[in-house]
Amino acid sequence: MNPIVITALDQEGRGVARVDGKATFVEGALVGERVLMEVTRSKPSFDQGRVVALETRSPSRVEPRCRYFGMCGGCSLQHLDHAAQVAIKQRVLEDALWHIGRVRPQMLLAPLYGTSWHYRQRARLSVRNVPKKGGVLVGFHEKKSSYVADMQSCEVLPARISALIPELRSLIGALSVHDRLPQIELACGESESGPVDVMLLRILQPLSASDERDLADFARRHHVEFWLQPAGPSSMRPFGEAASQLSYALPDFSLRFAFDPSDFTQVNAEMNRVLVRRAIALLDPRASERIADYFCGLGNFTLPIARRGAQVLGVEGNAALVRRAEANAAANGLDQRARFVTTNLFAVTPEAIEAMGAFDKALIDPPREGAIELVKAWPERGLGRVVYVSCNPATLARDAAVLVSQHRYVLRAAGIANMFPHTAHVESIALFERKPG
């Protein structure tokens, strides 16, 4: 067993080395480390393995804070100093832009980052009854496995939720439906009276009267609210007493957004506020402008644009989110400046874009798949400035290549926001400006 030197991290947080010309991915290794590894999977073009011994230790290596790190699949980078995590994610973005899109930003934006622990306001927790491990387990999946991690706490969930994991295990274990309750969706927000923690239970058979009493008692004692989903998304409903309205705020823009537990919102409320602030600064909306917000969701960027005085059209494929966005615009007194339409942006045509009218600027905030059909259909006039918010550097780079090579844009600036500390997830933002002429 010969030592190898780690030269990079991949997008899953694994160390990367070249061994006899073959790419080698090493779980638990960091850049600059010299390690001994055990091969766990071998293919003609790559090997995978894990660290057996460290011969040279990275100065950025730290002791993981969570005792389940390495077994739980929720985090992959707790062994790396937070500042180094941010630097590596910035490098991942730069590499993707160049190697995939063949573009480089004229300016690198300072990375955005904040609290690195207890930041997750949303989570999907799996539930399994495993008699060999003492009963019901509640938590994230084990790393690269469908098994549920045997965990009693979580350092990235809010501390009050982390403390409830053992209580949730006991509660669900006592329910008659403990084998028919595979998932809990956590959504934390606010109401007019304070914090609201909602747990949406996916149940595959009706609760008994005893189950309902146990849930009501748990909710009362721990100040949480349960919702039930017995079938598809439309079956979701609050359990018990009248539910509080979940919401979050963007204080910089004097905005509040109502949402339901299943609506898409960012998992990190603090970083969302910072990201929106930067996006609006880069877009620089003016009162005389008409702006498009593509993949607008419930209006997270649309309403701040409108608050700056511009006329804005939010475009979204999910009709339920469009209705939510319209309600949020009305509640914030912006329904005269913000309009919304339902359009499938993954199958959009130039004609459909043209029919929406002329715009001065645009913001794009797509899911991981990116916005390739949208940028291919991009109008050849107007839209002098585009801000692109991305949760996948690879699809951002692909789409950037189209904007630059086919639509005469320049990539003025790009940078990352550490939306998911201790994971390899890279959230980023880019500014494009069209060349004159």
N, C-alpha and C positions, 0 to 999 in steps of 0.2 A: 504494500500500500504506500504509494508515493504522495507527498504533499502537493497541493495545488494552490495557486494564488487567485483570489477572487478579484475580478476587474470591474464588475458592474452588478447592479441589482435589476431583476426583471420586473414586469408589472404585477407580479404576484408577491414581490418582496423576497424572492430567492436570490442567493448569490449566483453569479454567472462566471464561468471560467472556460477556457479553451484547453482541451486535453487531447493531444495528438490530432489537432485539427477539428475535433468534435466539440460542439457546444455542450456544456455540462452545467446543470442547474442544481444548486445545493441548498436545501432547507437549513435555515438558521445561520448561514454565513453572511458576512458583511464585506463591503468593498475594502480591499487592502489586506484582508486577512489571509494567512497561510494556514490551510486546514488539511486534516486527514478526513476523507469522506468514505462512506459506505454506499455503494451503488444499489439503489432500490428498484430501478427500472432502466433497461438498456434498449435503445432503438438504433437503427443504422445511422440516423442523423443527430441523435442527442442521447445523453445520459441524464438520469435524475438520481439524486442521492441525499444523504443527510450528514451533518457534521459528526464525526466520531471524536476528534480532538482538535483543539486550537493550538497551533504552533506559534502564530503571531496574532495578537489581539488588536482589533481596531480601537483607536482612542474614543470612537463614538459609541462603542458598545456599553450598554447599561444593564442593570439588573431589571428584568421585567417586573412591573408592579403587580400584575395579576398572577395568582398562583395557578391558574388554569392555562396560562400562555403556553403554546406549543401543542396542547391537546385540543383546546377550543379553536374553532375556525373563525371566530369573530375578529381577531386581530392577527396581523402577521409581522408587525414591526416594533413591538414593545421593547425588543432588545436593542433598539437603535435610538440614540438621543433625539429628542424632538426637533432640535434645530437641524440636525443632520437629515431627519426625515423630510423636512421642508426643502432643503437643498437638493436632495436626490429627486424629489418630485419635480422641482424646477428643471433638473437635467433631463428627466423623462420627457417632459413637455418639449424642450428644445430638440432632443434627439428625434422625437416623433415628427415634429414640424419639418426637420431637415431630411431625415431618411425616408419618410413616407411622402411628404408634400413638396420636398425640395424648396422650402421657403424658410427664411429666417426673419424674425422680427427686427425692425430697426431699433427698438428699445425693449429691454426686459423690465417689466413692471416689478416693483418690490413685492415679494410674496406676502399673501394675507394669511395670518394665523392667529389663534386665540387660545382659549382654554383647551387643554389636551385630555382632560379626564372628565367623566360624568357629563359628556356633551350630547349624548344621543337622546333626542326628543321623540324619535320614532324607532321601532324595532319590530322584527317578526321573530317571535320565540316559538320554537317547536316544542311539542308535548308528546312524550311517549311513556307508556307503562312498561317498565323493565323490572320484573320481579327479582332478577338476579342482582340488581343494583339497589334493591330496597323499595321499589315502587315507582311512582311517577317521577320523571325527569322533566324539568322545564329549563330551556336554554337554547343557545345557538348549536348548530351542528358541529360535530368534531371536525377537525381539519381534513379536507378531502374525503368526507364520509357522509353517509346518510344517518349515522347514529347521532343521538342527541348527547351533548356533553353533560357529564355529571358535575354540575356546578351549583354552588350555594350563593354566589355573588358575581357581580360584573363591574369592572372599573370604568367602563365607558357609558353605562346606563346611569341615569340620575341616581344619586345615592339612596334616595328614599325608595326607588324601584328595586335597586340592587338588594336592599335589605329585605324586600318582600319575596324574593325567589324561594327561600325555604318555606315560607307561609303558603305561597302558591302551590308548591309541590304537595303540601299536606292537604290544602283545600281540594285540589283536583283529584288527589288520590281517594278522597272520601266521597266523591260524587258517583252517582250510578252510571254516569256517562264517561267515566275516566278513560275508557278504551275507545271512545268515540269523540274525542276532543283533541284534534291533532295540532292546533295552532292558536297562538295568542298574538294579536296585533296590538302593539303599544303605541298610543298617541298622547303626547303630553302637550298641553297648551295652557291657555289662560281663559278666564271669564271675567266678568265685571267684579266678581267677588274674590278672585285670586286664582292660584294654579289649579288646573284640572288634569287629572290622569285618567285616561280611558283605556280599558282593556277590552278589545273586541275578541270574543271567543267564537271560534269556528266549531260549531257543534253538529254532529251527524245524526243525532237522534234527540227527541225532546227531553227536557229536564223533568225530573220528578218534583213533587211538592217539597220533598226534603232538600233536593238540590237547590231549589229556589230560595229556601230559607237560609241555607249555608252561604249562597252567594250574597244575599242581602245583608247578612251579618258581617261577612268579610268586607263588603263595600263600606258599611257603616264604620267598622272599627279602623279601617286603614285609609279612609278618605279617598277611595277610588270609585270610578263608575264603570260598570260592565255594560257592554253591548253584545248582542248575540247575532250570529250569522248562520242560520240553519241550512241555507242553500246558496244561490248565487249572490252577487253583490247587492242586488235589489232587495234581498231578504233581510239585510242588516237593520237592526232596530235596537233602541236602548232597552235595557232591562230595568225593571222596577220603577222607581220614582222618576219624575221628569228629568231629562238629561240637561246638563249645562251645555251651553254653546261653546265649543272649542274655538279659540282664536289665537292669533299671534300679532305682534305689533311691529311696525317699522317707524320708530320714534322720529328719525330724521325727516320723515315725510308726513308726520301726523296721520298715519294710516293704521287701521286695524282690519285684519282679514279673518272672517269666519270660515271654518272648515269642518268637515265631518271626519271621523276616524279613518275612513278609507280614502279620503282625498290625498292627492300627492302634495306634500310639502317637504321642504328640506329637513334632514334629520338634525341639523346643527343650527339652532335658531340664532346664536351669536354670530356665526360665520355668514349666515344668510343676510343679516343686517349689513355686515361689512361688504359683502359681495354686491349687494344691491347699490350701496353707496358708490362703490367704484364703477359699476356698470353705468349708472346715471351720469357720473362725472365724465366718463369717456364718451358717452353718447351726446352729452350736452344738449338736451332738448330745449327748443326755444318756442315761445308762444305762437310764432307765425308758422310753425312747421307741422307737417302731417307725418306721423311715424307709425311703422308697422312693428308689432311684437309677435313674432312667429313662435309657436309652441308656448302660448302664453299661460297655460294652466289656469289657476284661479286668480290671475292678475298680479302676481308677485312683482313683476317689472312694469306691467302695463300701468298700474295706478300711480307708482312714483313718476313715470313719464308724464302722465296726465297732470299730476300735482305741480309739475314744473311749467304747465301752461300749454303744452302741445296738444294737438288732436291726435289720438292714438287709436289704431285698430288692433285688437287682440285676436289672433287666429289660433285655433286649437281644434284638434280632432275629437276630443272627448266632450260630448254634448253636456254631460252632467257638470263638468268643470266650467264650461261656458256659462251655464246657468248660475253657478256659484260666483264666477267672475262678475257677471252682470249684477248680482245681488250685492257683492262687495263694492262695486263702483257706486251703486245707488246709496248704500249705507255710508259711504265716505264723501257723498256729495259730488261725485265725479262722473255721473252718468251722462252729462252733456259733453264731456270731453273724451270719454272712453266708450267705444263700441266693440262688440265681439261677434265673431262669426265662427261657425263650425265647418272646418274643412280638413280633409285628410291630406296632410302635408307630405306623407310618404308616397303619394300618387298624384301630386299636384302638377299641373301643366302650365306652360307660359300663358296660355289663354286665361286660365283661372287666376293667375297672378295679375294679369293685365286688367281683369274685370274688377279687381279690388280697388283700382284707382292708382294715382301717382302718389309716391311717398318721397320725402326728403331723406329719411334715415330709417334704419331698421335694427331691431334686436332679435337675435336667434338664440333660443335656449332649448335645444332638442334633447331627447333621451340618448342613451348610449349609441343607438344606431346612427346618430348624426342626422344631417339634413341634405343628403346628396341630391335627391330629386328636387328639393327646393332651390338649391344653388344652381343646379343645371337649368332650371326654369327662370333664373334671375332676370329681371327687366334690364334692358340695355340703356335706359335713361333714368335719371333721378338717383336716389339712394347713394348719395355721396359718402355716407359714413355708415358702417355696419359694426355693431358690437356682437360678438359671438361668445356665449357662455357655454362651456362644454364639460361633460363628465367623462369624456373618453378622448385622450390625446390623439389616438389613432384616427378616429373619425373626424376630429377637428382638423388634423393635418390633411387628410384626404379632401375635405371640403375646402380648406384653404387653398389647395392647389388649383381647384376649379375657379375660385374667386380671383386668384392672382393671374392664372394663365389664360382663362377664357373671358373674364369680365373686367380686366384692367385695374384690379385693386392692388394696393400696396399694404402689406402687413406692417402697420405702424408700431404695434406694441403687443406684448403677450406676457402673461404671468400666471402663477398658480394661486389657488386658495385652498388651504389645508382643511377641507370640509370634514374629512374623516381621519383624524389623527390615529396613528398606530396601525393603519391599514395602507395597502398599496394603491388605494383609490386616488386618482388625480383629478381634481376639479380645476378648471382653468378659465381664463377670459382673454379674448383677443380683440384688437381694434383694427379694422380695415378701412382704408380710405381710397376712393376711386381716383385714378389719375385724371387730370383735366384733359379735355379735348375729345 
